Amino acid sequence: MTERTVRQIIEGQEPVTAAAGVTVREASCLMKQHNIGSLMVVENEKLVGVFTERDGLFRVLAEGRDADTTSLADVMTRNPQTISPKSGFTVALQMMHDGRYRHLPVVEDGRVIGIVSVRDALGPELEAFVYEMLRQDQIQEVLA
């Protein structure tokens, strides 16, 4: 089995982006329209943050902020980790696992070209990833 690259995972994907000044309400409507769980925030074609469903829940609703007046700049995750489209998808899975996040922007030549998520793991990489996690656990047990 050959591992898929991140480029293969995002093939045909049109990145959905918004400016940092967009309100949470506008961003939420855009996410609903595209049926996505995260939105990449860009300024001058450069990624500056990611706004996710969890950001909306924890940083807006739970804090009592007004979705009509709060901008993405106030509640987004700034300077998120990114991955190259040339990387293997298991590298993306490992990054998301280690960083405890579910969305990973794909950047090439400084431009956002897509996003991968844990949902994309419903393929052959999931089996390989689980196997590797079990293998690492066993190594730790032997060394302990």
Secondary structure by P-SEA (a helix, b strand, c coil): ccccccccccccbbbbbbcccccaaaaaaaaaaacccbbbbbccccccccccccccccccccccccccccccccccccccbbbbccccaaaaaaaaaaacccbbbbbccccccccccccccccaaaaaaaaaaaaaaaaaaaac
